[in-house]
Amino acid sequence: MKKLFILGLLTAGLISCGNKEEKKENLYPEKVLTPEEQLIADGKNLFNSNKAACFSCHQPDKKVIGPSIKEIAKIYKEQNGDMIAFLRKQADPIVDPSQYSVMETNFAILKTMSDEEIKSLEAYMMSVLE
């Protein structure tokens, strides 16, 4: 009798959960990002990913191995520098040339990235100033 009762409960549970489609109202719709916000978000994700691993040497507000993101962005803004050209190894370093040899090992990684990915890294890093 117990087994029959348990079987009945399970069957009722399966039937009630069955093919009903729940209609849920989206109370918290995701914010639609502007193209610039999306570029920044993509850059932040890439910066913090294992693919780029920028986070291992650079932090937003403090120097770790390399200068902080804020310091880099500030110098590039003040000097009207071309961060993309630097990341593509087409321009000399302007932030801390004495540490260039440390950064130079990462150009192999940067070389594998698309132009859009490099632009997103720049957009994220420059957004830290805002």
N, CA, C and O atoms as a Tinker XYZ file with bonds, in Angstrom:
   520  protein
     1  N      0.821000   -1.184000    0.000000    73     2
     2  CA     0.000000    0.000000    0.000000    64     1     3
     3  C      0.874000    1.260000    0.000000    63     2     4     5
     4  O      0.590000    2.225000   -0.710000    81     3
     5  N      1.956000    1.235000    0.819000    73     3     6
     6  CA     2.861000    2.371000    0.872000    64     5     7
     7  C      3.474000    2.625000   -0.499000    63     6     8     9
     8  O      3.581000    3.769000   -0.942000    81     7
     9  N      3.875000    1.542000   -1.167000    73     7    10
    10  CA     4.502000    1.674000   -2.475000    64     9    11
    11  C      3.534000    2.273000   -3.477000    63    10    12    13
    12  O      3.924000    3.092000   -4.309000    81    11
    13  N      2.285000    1.873000   -3.404000    73    11    14
    14  CA     1.259000    2.392000   -4.298000    64    13    15
    15  C      1.037000    3.877000   -4.036000    63    14    16    17
    16  O      0.863000    4.653000   -4.976000    81    15
    17  N      1.041000    4.272000   -2.782000    73    15    18
    18  CA     0.862000    5.666000   -2.401000    64    17    19
    19  C      2.026000    6.522000   -2.918000    63    18    20    21
    20  O      1.809000    7.597000   -3.477000    81    19
    21  N      3.253000    6.044000   -2.731000    73    19    22
    22  CA     4.433000    6.772000   -3.190000    64    21    23
    23  C      4.444000    6.876000   -4.706000    63    22    24    25
    24  O      4.786000    7.918000   -5.265000    81    23
    25  N      4.066000    5.782000   -5.369000    73    23    26
    26  CA     3.994000    5.789000   -6.820000    64    25    27
    27  C      2.955000    6.809000   -7.292000    63    26    28    29
    28  O      3.172000    7.508000   -8.282000    81    27
    29  N      1.848000    6.890000   -6.594000    73    27    30
    30  CA     0.811000    7.867000   -6.931000    64    29    31
    31  C      1.307000    9.294000   -6.772000    63    30    32    33
    32  O      1.026000   10.145000   -7.616000    81    31
    33  N      2.037000    9.563000   -5.707000    73    31    34
    34  CA     2.592000   10.904000   -5.488000    64    33    35
    35  C      3.591000   11.274000   -6.593000    63    34    36    37
    36  O      3.573000   12.388000   -7.116000    81    35
    37  N      4.446000   10.331000   -6.928000    73    35    38
    38  CA     5.416000   10.595000   -7.983000    64    37    39
    39  C      4.738000   10.855000   -9.318000    63    38    40    41
    40  O      5.131000   11.757000  -10.058000    81    39
    41  N      3.722000   10.064000   -9.622000    73    39    42
    42  CA     2.981000   10.237000  -10.874000    64    41    43
    43  C      2.293000   11.597000  -10.896000    63    42    44    45
    44  O      2.336000   12.306000  -11.901000    81    43
    45  N      1.661000   11.956000   -9.783000    73    43    46
    46  CA     0.985000   13.253000   -9.706000    64    45    47
    47  C      1.996000   14.389000   -9.864000    63    46    48    49
    48  O      1.722000   15.393000  -10.522000    81    47
    49  N      3.149000   14.216000   -9.260000    73    47    50
    50  CA     4.193000   15.232000   -9.376000    64    49    51
    51  C      4.679000   15.388000  -10.801000    63    50    52    53
    52  O      4.878000   16.506000  -11.277000    81    51
    53  N      4.871000   14.268000  -11.485000    73    51    54
    54  CA     5.316000   14.314000  -12.872000    64    53    55
    55  C      4.268000   14.941000  -13.775000    63    54    56    57
    56  O      4.589000   15.719000  -14.673000    81    55
    57  N      3.023000   14.599000  -13.530000    73    55    58
    58  CA     1.938000   15.147000  -14.351000    64    57    59
    59  C      1.820000   16.644000  -14.135000    63    58    60    61
    60  O      1.657000   17.405000  -15.089000    81    59
    61  N      1.902000   17.072000  -12.867000    73    59    62
    62  CA     1.756000   18.504000  -12.601000    64    61    63
    63  C      2.927000   19.306000  -13.141000    63    62    64    65
    64  O      2.762000   20.477000  -13.481000    81    63
    65  N      4.115000   18.698000  -13.230000    73    63    66
    66  CA     5.291000   19.389000  -13.779000    64    65    67
    67  C      5.385000   19.204000  -15.277000    63    66    68    69
    68  O      6.151000   19.903000  -15.940000    81    67
    69  N      4.635000   18.292000  -15.809000    73    67    70
    70  CA     4.681000   17.870000  -17.200000    64    69    71
    71  C      4.896000   18.910000  -18.251000    63    70    72    73
    72  O      5.926000   19.584000  -18.252000    81    71
    73  N      3.957000   19.063000  -19.146000    73    71    74
    74  CA     4.139000   19.859000  -20.347000    64    73    75
    75  C      3.660000   21.295000  -20.209000    63    74    76    77
    76  O      3.570000   22.014000  -21.204000    81    75
    77  N      3.360000   21.708000  -19.028000    73    75    78
    78  CA     2.926000   23.092000  -18.859000    64    77    79
    79  C      4.085000   24.017000  -19.178000    63    78    80    81
    80  O      5.220000   23.788000  -18.760000    81    79
    81  N      3.784000   25.045000  -19.914000    73    79    82
    82  CA     4.803000   26.058000  -20.165000    64    81    83
    83  C      4.587000   27.176000  -19.177000    63    82    84    85
    84  O      3.523000   27.794000  -19.133000    81    83
    85  N      5.598000   27.424000  -18.392000    73    83    86
    86  CA     5.490000   28.521000  -17.444000    64    85    87
    87  C      5.777000   29.809000  -18.169000    63    86    88    89
    88  O      6.759000   29.928000  -18.902000    81    87
    89  N      4.918000   30.758000  -17.957000    73    87    90
    90  CA     5.151000   32.077000  -18.516000    64    89    91
    91  C      5.623000   32.953000  -17.367000    63    90    92    93
    92  O      4.864000   33.279000  -16.455000    81    91
    93  N      6.878000   33.321000  -17.434000    73    91    94
    94  CA     7.442000   34.168000  -16.404000    64    93    95
    95  C      7.627000   35.557000  -16.970000    63    94    96    97
    96  O      8.151000   35.738000  -18.069000    81    95
    97  N      7.193000   36.519000  -16.210000    73    95    98
    98  CA     7.412000   37.890000  -16.609000    64    97    99
    99  C      8.845000   38.254000  -16.240000    63    98   100   101
   100  O      9.294000   37.989000  -15.125000    81    99
   101  N      9.535000   38.844000  -17.154000    73    99   102
   102  CA    10.916000   39.252000  -16.904000    64   101   103
   103  C     10.890000   40.546000  -16.089000    63   102   104   105
   104  O     10.735000   41.639000  -16.634000    81   103
   105  N     11.044000   40.398000  -14.780000    73   103   106
   106  CA    11.003000   41.557000  -13.900000    64   105   107
   107  C     12.285000   42.366000  -13.958000    63   106   108   109
   108  O     12.294000   43.548000  -13.614000    81   107
   109  N     13.363000   41.737000  -14.390000    73   107   110
   110  CA    14.658000   42.410000  -14.461000    64   109   111
   111  C     15.267000   42.230000  -15.843000    63   110   112   113
   112  O     16.232000   41.483000  -16.004000    81   111
   113  N     14.715000   42.903000  -16.832000    73   111   114
   114  CA    15.274000   42.734000  -18.175000    64   113   115
   115  C     16.711000   43.239000  -18.203000    63   114   116   117
   116  O     17.060000   44.234000  -17.567000    81   115
   117  N     17.531000   42.516000  -18.962000    73   115   118
   118  CA    18.925000   42.930000  -19.080000    64   117   119
   119  C     18.989000   44.277000  -19.771000    63   118   120   121
   120  O     18.220000   44.575000  -20.685000    81   119
   121  N     19.928000   45.078000  -19.306000    73   119   122
   122  CA    20.130000   46.378000  -19.922000    64   121   123
   123  C     20.702000   46.167000  -21.318000    63   122   124   125
   124  O     21.614000   45.364000  -21.516000    81   123
   125  N     20.167000   46.879000  -22.254000    73   123   126
   126  CA    20.694000   46.830000  -23.609000    64   125   127
   127  C     21.881000   47.794000  -23.657000    63   126   128   129
   128  O     21.741000   48.984000  -23.373000    81   127
   129  N     23.026000   47.274000  -24.015000    73   127   130
   130  CA    24.231000   48.088000  -24.032000    64   129   131
   131  C     24.385000   48.822000  -25.360000    63   130   132   133
   132  O     24.028000   48.311000  -26.422000    81   131
   133  N     24.919000   50.020000  -25.270000    73   131   134
   134  CA    25.266000   50.750000  -26.489000    64   133   135
   135  C     26.475000   50.038000  -27.104000    63   134   136   137
   136  O     27.134000   49.254000  -26.421000    81   135
   137  N     26.772000   50.294000  -28.363000    73   135   138
   138  CA    27.960000   49.669000  -28.959000    64   137   139
   139  C     29.242000   49.976000  -28.170000    63   138   140   141
   140  O     30.096000   49.102000  -28.022000    81   139
   141  N     29.381000   51.198000  -27.667000    73   139   142
   142  CA    30.572000   51.563000  -26.887000    64   141   143
   143  C     30.606000   50.804000  -25.560000    63   142   144   145
   144  O     31.662000   50.326000  -25.147000    81   143
   145  N     29.464000   50.692000  -24.896000    73   143   146
   146  CA    29.404000   49.934000  -23.635000    64   145   147
   147  C     29.719000   48.459000  -23.875000    63   146   148   149
   148  O     30.375000   47.818000  -23.053000    81   147
   149  N     29.252000   47.925000  -24.999000    73   147   150
   150  CA    29.532000   46.529000  -25.330000    64   149   151
   151  C     31.013000   46.323000  -25.596000    63   150   152   153
   152  O     31.594000   45.320000  -25.180000    81   151
   153  N     31.624000   47.281000  -26.296000    73   151   154
   154  CA    33.058000   47.201000  -26.574000    64   153   155
   155  C     33.856000   47.208000  -25.269000    63   154   156   157
   156  O     34.811000   46.447000  -25.113000    81   155
   157  N     33.457000   48.070000  -24.339000    73   155   158
   158  CA    34.123000   48.140000  -23.026000    64   157   159
   159  C     33.927000   46.834000  -22.262000    63   158   160   161
   160  O     34.876000   46.299000  -21.689000    81   159
   161  N     32.705000   46.325000  -22.253000    73   159   162
   162  CA    32.425000   45.060000  -21.551000    64   161   163
   163  C     33.228000   43.913000  -22.152000    63   162   164   165
   164  O     33.768000   43.077000  -21.427000    81   163
   165  N     33.304000   43.876000  -23.478000    73   163   166
   166  CA    34.099000   42.832000  -24.141000    64   165   167
   167  C     35.576000   42.965000  -23.765000    63   166   168   169
   168  O     36.256000   41.968000  -23.521000    81   167
   169  N     36.058000   44.202000  -23.723000    73   167   170
   170  CA    37.443000   44.442000  -23.347000    64   169   171
   171  C     37.741000   44.030000  -21.922000    63   170   172   173
   172  O     38.789000   43.451000  -21.636000    81   171
   173  N     36.813000   44.332000  -21.029000    73   171   174
   174  CA    36.992000   43.939000  -19.620000    64   173   175
   175  C     37.026000   42.423000  -19.493000    63   174   176   177
   176  O     37.861000   41.870000  -18.777000    81   175
   177  N     36.118000   41.757000  -20.188000    73   175   178
   178  CA    36.099000   40.289000  -20.157000    64   177   179
   179  C     37.399000   39.708000  -20.716000    63   178   180   181
   180  O     37.964000   38.770000  -20.154000    81   179
   181  N     37.859000   40.271000  -21.814000    73   179   182
   182  CA    39.103000   39.793000  -22.420000    64   181   183
   183  C     40.291000   40.078000  -21.504000    63   182   184   185
   184  O     41.144000   39.213000  -21.305000    81   183
   185  N     40.347000   41.277000  -20.951000    73   183   186
   186  CA    41.430000   41.675000  -20.041000    64   185   187
   187  C     41.550000   40.693000  -18.881000    63   186   188   189
   188  O     42.653000   40.337000  -18.468000    81   187
   189  N     40.400000   40.258000  -18.360000    73   187   190
   190  CA    40.375000   39.375000  -17.196000    64   189   191
   191  C     40.339000   37.893000  -17.553000    63   190   192   193
   192  O     40.245000   37.040000  -16.671000    81   191
   193  N     40.414000   37.592000  -18.834000    73   191   194
   194  CA    40.362000   36.189000  -19.265000    64   193   195
   195  C     41.745000   35.557000  -19.240000    63   194   196   197
   196  O     42.762000   36.247000  -19.164000    81   195
   197  N     41.761000   34.248000  -19.306000    73   195   198
   198  CA    43.032000   33.537000  -19.407000    64   197   199
   199  C     43.663000   33.708000  -20.788000    63   198   200   201
   200  O     44.870000   33.528000  -20.951000    81   199
   201  N     42.848000   34.053000  -21.774000    73   199   202
   202  CA    43.379000   34.254000  -23.123000    64   201   203
   203  C     44.362000   35.424000  -23.137000    63   202   204   205
   204  O     45.461000   35.311000  -23.680000    81   203
   205  N     43.970000   36.532000  -22.547000    73   203   206
   206  CA    44.822000   37.716000  -22.541000    64   205   207
   207  C     45.696000   37.772000  -21.285000    63   206   208   209
   208  O     46.872000   38.131000  -21.348000    81   207
   209  N     45.108000   37.414000  -20.157000    73   207   210
   210  CA    45.815000   37.382000  -18.865000    64   209   211
   211  C     46.442000   38.718000  -18.481000    63   210   212   213
   212  O     47.436000   38.745000  -17.755000    81   211
   213  N     45.880000   39.817000  -18.954000    73   211   214
   214  CA    46.402000   41.144000  -18.608000    64   213   215
   215  C     46.339000   41.381000  -17.101000    63   214   216   217
   216  O     47.205000   42.036000  -16.521000    81   215
   217  N     45.287000   40.829000  -16.476000    73   215   218
   218  CA    45.057000   41.016000  -15.047000    64   217   219
   219  C     46.212000   40.520000  -14.188000    63   218   220   221
   220  O     46.375000   40.963000  -13.051000    81   219
   221  N     47.009000   39.607000  -14.719000    73   219   222
   222  CA    48.102000   39.056000  -13.915000    64   221   223
   223  C     49.203000   40.084000  -13.663000    63   222   224   225
   224  O     49.969000   39.944000  -12.709000    81   223
   225  N     49.292000   41.110000  -14.500000    73   223   226
   226  CA    50.312000   42.147000  -14.315000    64   225   227
   227  C     49.728000   43.538000  -14.051000    63   226   228   229
   228  O     50.413000   44.411000  -13.518000    81   227
   229  N     48.468000   43.739000  -14.423000    73   227   230
   230  CA    47.853000   45.071000  -14.309000    64   229   231
   231  C     46.554000   44.991000  -13.511000    63   230   232   233
   232  O     45.716000   44.120000  -13.748000    81   231
   233  N     46.403000   45.900000  -12.576000    73   231   234
   234  CA    45.179000   46.037000  -11.797000    64   233   235
   235  C     44.603000   47.427000  -12.046000    63   234   236   237
   236  O     45.336000   48.327000  -12.455000    81   235
   237  N     43.304000   47.623000  -11.810000    73   235   238
   238  CA    42.707000   48.937000  -12.094000    64   237   239
   239  C     43.381000   50.103000  -11.368000    63   238   240   241
   240  O     43.684000   51.125000  -11.983000    81   239
   241  N     43.616000   49.953000  -10.072000    73   239   242
   242  CA    44.067000   51.098000   -9.279000    64   241   243
   243  C     45.448000   50.978000   -8.658000    63   242   244   245
   244  O     45.900000   51.908000   -7.989000    81   243
   245  N     46.127000   49.863000   -8.861000    73   243   246
   246  CA    47.437000   49.743000   -8.215000    64   245   247
   247  C     48.437000   49.045000   -9.118000    63   246   248   249
   248  O     48.090000   48.204000   -9.948000    81   247
   249  N     49.695000   49.426000   -8.926000    73   247   250
   250  CA    50.779000   48.807000   -9.675000    64   249   251
   251  C     51.035000   47.431000   -9.069000    63   250   252   253
   252  O     51.138000   47.282000   -7.851000    81   251
   253  N     51.135000   46.444000   -9.926000    73   251   254
   254  CA    51.477000   45.096000   -9.484000    64   253   255
   255  C     52.843000   44.827000  -10.127000    63   254   256   257
   256  O     53.867000   45.297000   -9.631000    81   255
   257  N     52.855000   44.087000  -11.206000    73   255   258
   258  CA    54.091000   43.908000  -11.974000    64   257   259
   259  C     54.224000   45.084000  -12.939000    63   258   260   261
   260  O     55.284000   45.695000  -13.075000    81   259
   261  N     53.108000   45.374000  -13.599000    73   259   262
   262  CA    53.064000   46.512000  -14.507000    64   261   263
   263  C     52.272000   47.649000  -13.892000    63   262   264   265
   264  O     51.677000   47.484000  -12.828000    81   263
   265  N     52.256000   48.794000  -14.543000    73   263   266
   266  CA    51.497000   49.938000  -14.028000    64   265   267
   267  C     49.999000   49.649000  -13.981000    63   266   268   269
   268  O     49.506000   48.755000  -14.669000    81   267
   269  N     49.287000   50.413000  -13.167000    73   267   270
   270  CA    47.835000   50.239000  -13.064000    64   269   271
   271  C     47.167000   50.653000  -14.377000    63   270   272   273
   272  O     47.729000   51.410000  -15.168000    81   271
   273  N     45.971000   50.145000  -14.584000    73   271   274
   274  CA    45.206000   50.510000  -15.780000    64   273   275
   275  C     44.975000   52.016000  -15.795000    63   274   276   277
   276  O     45.084000   52.658000  -16.840000    81   275
   277  N     44.653000   52.583000  -14.617000    73   275   278
   278  CA    44.411000   54.027000  -14.532000    64   277   279
   279  C     45.638000   54.824000  -14.959000    63   278   280   281
   280  O     45.521000   55.803000  -15.697000    81   279
   281  N     46.802000   54.409000  -14.498000    73   279   282
   282  CA    48.035000   55.118000  -14.853000    64   281   283
   283  C     48.290000   55.032000  -16.357000    63   282   284   285
   284  O     48.649000   56.023000  -16.993000    81   283
   285  N     48.101000   53.840000  -16.913000    73   283   286
   286  CA    48.303000   53.654000  -18.353000    64   285   287
   287  C     47.347000   54.548000  -19.138000    63   286   288   289
   288  O     47.767000   55.264000  -20.047000    81   287
   289  N     46.069000   54.506000  -18.788000    73   287   290
   290  CA    45.055000   55.288000  -19.505000    64   289   291
   291  C     45.325000   56.787000  -19.377000    63   290   292   293
   292  O     45.189000   57.535000  -20.346000    81   291
   293  N     45.701000   57.210000  -18.198000    73   291   294
   294  CA    45.970000   58.634000  -17.954000    64   293   295
   295  C     47.119000   59.120000  -18.838000    63   294   296   297
   296  O     47.022000   60.175000  -19.465000    81   295
   297  N     48.189000   58.360000  -18.885000    73   295   298
   298  CA    49.349000   58.759000  -19.693000    64   297   299
   299  C     49.008000   58.749000  -21.182000    63   298   300   301
   300  O     49.391000   59.665000  -21.910000    81   299
   301  N     48.295000   57.727000  -21.636000    73   299   302
   302  CA    47.921000   57.685000  -23.052000    64   301   303
   303  C     47.001000   58.837000  -23.412000    63   302   304   305
   304  O     47.090000   59.388000  -24.510000    81   303
   305  N     46.118000   59.205000  -22.493000    73   303   306
   306  CA    45.215000   60.329000  -22.753000    64   305   307
   307  C     45.989000   61.646000  -22.769000    63   306   308   309
   308  O     45.831000   62.453000  -23.685000    81   307
   309  N     46.824000   61.860000  -21.754000    73   307   310
   310  CA    47.591000   63.108000  -21.658000    64   309   311
   311  C     48.543000   63.299000  -22.833000    63   310   312   313
   312  O     48.725000   64.419000  -23.311000    81   311
   313  N     49.144000   62.224000  -23.293000    73   311   314
   314  CA    50.130000   62.325000  -24.367000    64   313   315
   315  C     49.541000   62.021000  -25.738000    63   314   316   317
   316  O     50.262000   61.942000  -26.733000    81   315
   317  N     48.227000   61.853000  -25.778000    73   315   318
   318  CA    47.549000   61.532000  -27.033000    64   317   319
   319  C     48.225000   60.345000  -27.717000    63   318   320   321
   320  O     48.439000   60.341000  -28.930000    81   319
   321  N     48.552000   59.346000  -26.909000    73   319   322
   322  CA    49.244000   58.163000  -27.406000    64   321   323
   323  C     48.312000   57.207000  -28.129000    63   322   324   325
   324  O     47.091000   57.296000  -28.002000    81   323
   325  N     48.882000   56.320000  -28.866000    73   323   326
   326  CA    48.128000   55.322000  -29.622000    64   325   327
   327  C     48.347000   53.952000  -28.979000    63   326   328   329
   328  O     49.297000   53.240000  -29.307000    81   327
   329  N     47.452000   53.601000  -28.062000    73   327   330
   330  CA    47.575000   52.344000  -27.331000    64   329   331
   331  C     47.490000   51.142000  -28.265000    63   330   332   333
   332  O     48.195000   50.149000  -28.084000    81   331
   333  N     46.627000   51.242000  -29.254000    73   331   334
   334  CA    46.469000   50.126000  -30.194000    64   333   335
   335  C     47.780000   49.888000  -30.948000    63   334   336   337
   336  O     48.195000   48.744000  -31.134000    81   335
   337  N     48.420000   50.964000  -31.377000    73   335   338
   338  CA    49.700000   50.821000  -32.076000    64   337   339
   339  C     50.729000   50.170000  -31.153000    63   338   340   341
   340  O     51.506000   49.322000  -31.593000    81   339
   341  N     50.738000   50.559000  -29.883000    73   339   342
   342  CA    51.671000   49.935000  -28.944000    64   341   343
   343  C     51.361000   48.450000  -28.786000    63   342   344   345
   344  O     52.266000   47.617000  -28.825000    81   343
   345  N     50.081000   48.118000  -28.609000    73   343   346
   346  CA    49.699000   46.718000  -28.419000    64   345   347
   347  C     49.971000   45.881000  -29.665000    63   346   348   349
   348  O     50.137000   44.664000  -29.580000    81   347
   349  N     50.015000   46.528000  -30.800000    73   347   350
   350  CA    50.350000   45.852000  -32.055000    64   349   351
   351  C     51.848000   45.903000  -32.328000    63   350   352   353
   352  O     52.309000   45.472000  -33.385000    81   351
   353  N     52.605000   46.434000  -31.369000    73   351   354
   354  CA    54.066000   46.551000  -31.458000    64   353   355
   355  C     54.481000   47.445000  -32.630000    63   354   356   357
   356  O     55.477000   47.195000  -33.308000    81   355
   357  N     53.677000   48.503000  -32.845000    73   355   358
   358  CA    53.953000   49.455000  -33.913000    64   357   359
   359  C     54.293000   50.835000  -33.358000    63   358   360   361
   360  O     54.455000   51.790000  -34.117000    81   359
   361  N     54.401000   50.939000  -32.029000    73   359   362
   362  CA    54.754000   52.207000  -31.387000    64   361   363
   363  C     55.581000   51.913000  -30.147000    63   362   364   365
   364  O     55.453000   50.859000  -29.526000    81   363
   365  N     56.420000   52.856000  -29.809000    73   363   366
   366  CA    57.271000   52.710000  -28.630000    64   365   367
   367  C     56.443000   52.860000  -27.356000    63   366   368   369
   368  O     55.400000   53.512000  -27.365000    81   367
   369  N     56.905000   52.259000  -26.264000    73   367   370
   370  CA    56.191000   52.409000  -24.984000    64   369   371
   371  C     56.318000   53.837000  -24.465000    63   370   372   373
   372  O     57.374000   54.459000  -24.585000    81   371
   373  N     55.239000   54.348000  -23.891000    73   371   374
   374  CA    55.288000   55.695000  -23.319000    64   373   375
   375  C     55.012000   55.694000  -21.814000    63   374   376   377
   376  O     55.250000   56.703000  -21.149000    81   375
   377  N     54.524000   54.605000  -21.275000    73   375   378
   378  CA    54.167000   54.584000  -19.858000    64   377   379
   379  C     55.384000   54.333000  -18.986000    63   378   380   381
   380  O     55.705000   55.165000  -18.138000    81   379
   381  N     56.054000   53.239000  -19.163000    73   379   382
   382  CA    57.228000   52.904000  -18.359000    64   381   383
   383  C     58.213000   52.136000  -19.232000    63   382   384   385
   384  O     58.310000   50.911000  -19.149000    81   383
   385  N     58.942000   52.871000  -20.070000    73   383   386
   386  CA    59.848000   52.206000  -21.011000    64   385   387
   387  C     60.854000   51.261000  -20.346000    63   386   388   389
   388  O     61.306000   50.304000  -20.973000    81   387
   389  N     61.204000   51.519000  -19.090000    73   387   390
   390  CA    62.173000   50.648000  -18.423000    64   389   391
   391  C     61.623000   49.245000  -18.188000    63   390   392   393
   392  O     62.395000   48.306000  -17.998000    81   391
   393  N     60.304000   49.091000  -18.199000    73   391   394
   394  CA    59.674000   47.792000  -17.988000    64   393   395
   395  C     59.250000   47.117000  -19.294000    63   394   396   397
   396  O     58.582000   46.083000  -19.280000    81   395
   397  N     59.641000   47.709000  -20.411000    73   395   398
   398  CA    59.219000   47.202000  -21.714000    64   397   399
   399  C     59.595000   45.735000  -21.932000    63   398   400   401
   400  O     58.822000   44.983000  -22.525000    81   399
   401  N     60.744000   45.333000  -21.469000    73   399   402
   402  CA    61.173000   43.940000  -21.690000    64   401   403
   403  C     60.231000   42.950000  -21.011000    63   402   404   405
   404  O     60.052000   41.834000  -21.498000    81   403
   405  N     59.631000   43.347000  -19.897000    73   403   406
   406  CA    58.661000   42.486000  -19.210000    64   405   407
   407  C     57.400000   42.359000  -20.064000    63   406   408   409
   408  O     56.856000   41.268000  -20.228000    81   407
   409  N     56.945000   43.490000  -20.607000    73   407   410
   410  CA    55.730000   43.505000  -21.429000    64   409   411
   411  C     55.963000   42.811000  -22.769000    63   410   412   413
   412  O     55.046000   42.210000  -23.329000    81   411
   413  N     57.168000   42.893000  -23.270000    73   411   414
   414  CA    57.473000   42.376000  -24.608000    64   413   415
   415  C     57.126000   40.890000  -24.764000    63   414   416   417
   416  O     56.762000   40.449000  -25.854000    81   415
   417  N     57.236000   40.139000  -23.701000    73   415   418
   418  CA    56.914000   38.708000  -23.786000    64   417   419
   419  C     55.440000   38.472000  -24.107000    63   418   420   421
   420  O     55.079000   37.400000  -24.592000    81   419
   421  N     54.588000   39.459000  -23.842000    73   419   422
   422  CA    53.149000   39.304000  -24.078000    64   421   423
   423  C     52.717000   39.625000  -25.504000    63   422   424   425
   424  O     51.565000   39.387000  -25.867000    81   423
   425  N     53.615000   40.157000  -26.308000    73   423   426
   426  CA    53.234000   40.498000  -27.668000    64   425   427
   427  C     52.855000   39.271000  -28.497000    63   426   428   429
   428  O     52.085000   39.385000  -29.450000    81   427
   429  N     53.375000   38.127000  -28.153000    73   427   430
   430  CA    52.993000   36.896000  -28.860000    64   429   431
   431  C     51.503000   36.621000  -28.655000    63   430   432   433
   432  O     50.814000   36.193000  -29.581000    81   431
   433  N     51.013000   36.867000  -27.450000    73   431   434
   434  CA    49.581000   36.689000  -27.162000    64   433   435
   435  C     48.770000   37.735000  -27.908000    63   434   436   437
   436  O     47.761000   37.418000  -28.538000    81   435
   437  N     49.217000   38.986000  -27.833000    73   435   438
   438  CA    48.486000   40.077000  -28.481000    64   437   439
   439  C     48.418000   39.896000  -29.995000    63   438   440   441
   440  O     47.444000   40.294000  -30.634000    81   439
   441  N     49.444000   39.303000  -30.551000    73   439   442
   442  CA    49.500000   39.088000  -32.001000    64   441   443
   443  C     48.375000   38.154000  -32.472000    63   442   444   445
   444  O     47.937000   38.244000  -33.619000    81   443
   445  N     47.913000   37.267000  -31.599000    73   443   446
   446  CA    46.857000   36.326000  -31.967000    64   445   447
   447  C     45.460000   36.956000  -31.898000    63   446   448   449
   448  O     44.485000   36.343000  -32.332000    81   447
   449  N     45.362000   38.160000  -31.362000    73   447   450
   450  CA    44.057000   38.794000  -31.172000    64   449   451
   451  C     43.628000   39.578000  -32.409000    63   450   452   453
   452  O     44.449000   40.117000  -33.151000    81   451
   453  N     42.332000   39.618000  -32.597000    73   451   454
   454  CA    41.774000   40.370000  -33.723000    64   453   455
   455  C     41.849000   41.868000  -33.431000    63   454   456   457
   456  O     42.063000   42.283000  -32.291000    81   455
   457  N     41.669000   42.666000  -34.476000    73   455   458
   458  CA    41.650000   44.117000  -34.299000    64   457   459
   459  C     40.523000   44.531000  -33.350000    63   458   460   461
   460  O     40.689000   45.445000  -32.543000    81   459
   461  N     39.393000   43.860000  -33.452000    73   459   462
   462  CA    38.250000   44.168000  -32.579000    64   461   463
   463  C     38.600000   43.876000  -31.114000    63   462   464   465
   464  O     38.234000   44.645000  -30.226000    81   463
   465  N     39.292000   42.792000  -30.866000    73   463   466
   466  CA    39.692000   42.466000  -29.497000    64   465   467
   467  C     40.666000   43.508000  -28.945000    63   466   468   469
   468  O     40.546000   43.923000  -27.792000    81   467
   469  N     41.618000   43.926000  -29.758000    73   467   470
   470  CA    42.575000   44.952000  -29.329000    64   469   471
   471  C     41.840000   46.267000  -29.048000    63   470   472   473
   472  O     42.121000   46.940000  -28.057000    81   471
   473  N     40.905000   46.623000  -29.922000    73   471   474
   474  CA    40.110000   47.850000  -29.701000    64   473   475
   475  C     39.311000   47.753000  -28.409000    63   474   476   477
   476  O     39.160000   48.738000  -27.687000    81   475
   477  N     38.803000   46.562000  -28.123000    73   475   478
   478  CA    38.014000   46.405000  -26.895000    64   477   479
   479  C     38.902000   46.532000  -25.652000    63   478   480   481
   480  O     38.468000   47.078000  -24.637000    81   479
   481  N     40.124000   46.038000  -25.723000    73   479   482
   482  CA    41.062000   46.212000  -24.600000    64   481   483
   483  C     41.336000   47.694000  -24.358000    63   482   484   485
   484  O     41.321000   48.161000  -23.219000    81   483
   485  N     41.585000   48.424000  -25.442000    73   483   486
   486  CA    41.823000   49.867000  -25.311000    64   485   487
   487  C     40.595000   50.568000  -24.731000    63   486   488   489
   488  O     40.722000   51.404000  -23.837000    81   487
   489  N     39.416000   50.232000  -25.234000    73   487   490
   490  CA    38.187000   50.870000  -24.749000    64   489   491
   491  C     37.986000   50.619000  -23.254000    63   490   492   493
   492  O     37.636000   51.531000  -22.506000    81   491
   493  N     38.210000   49.378000  -22.828000    73   491   494
   494  CA    38.086000   49.070000  -21.400000    64   493   495
   495  C     39.097000   49.853000  -20.577000    63   494   496   497
   496  O     38.740000   50.460000  -19.568000    81   495
   497  N     40.347000   49.842000  -20.998000    73   495   498
   498  CA    41.379000   50.513000  -20.210000    64   497   499
   499  C     41.127000   52.018000  -20.130000    63   498   500   501
   500  O     41.325000   52.621000  -19.075000    81   499
   501  N     40.698000   52.623000  -21.221000    73   499   502
   502  CA    40.411000   54.059000  -21.198000    64   501   503
   503  C     39.160000   54.370000  -20.378000    63   502   504   505
   504  O     39.036000   55.469000  -19.837000    81   503
   505  N     38.239000   53.422000  -20.280000    73   503   506
   506  CA    37.004000   53.639000  -19.520000    64   505   507
   507  C     37.260000   53.720000  -18.011000    63   506   508   509
   508  O     36.430000   54.244000  -17.269000    81   507
   509  N     38.382000   53.213000  -17.567000    73   507   510
   510  CA    38.701000   53.235000  -16.130000    64   509   511
   511  C     38.863000   54.678000  -15.647000    63   510   512   513
   512  O     38.682000   54.954000  -14.462000    81   511
   513  N     39.200000   55.591000  -16.546000    73   511   514
   514  CA    39.338000   57.008000  -16.179000    64   513   515
   515  C     37.997000   57.688000  -15.930000    63   514   516   517
   516  O     37.924000   58.674000  -15.197000    81   515
   517  N     36.957000   57.171000  -16.529000    73   515   518
   518  CA    35.634000   57.824000  -16.459000    64   517   519
   519  C     34.980000   57.646000  -15.123000    63   518   520
   520  O     33.870000   58.134000  -14.908000    81   519
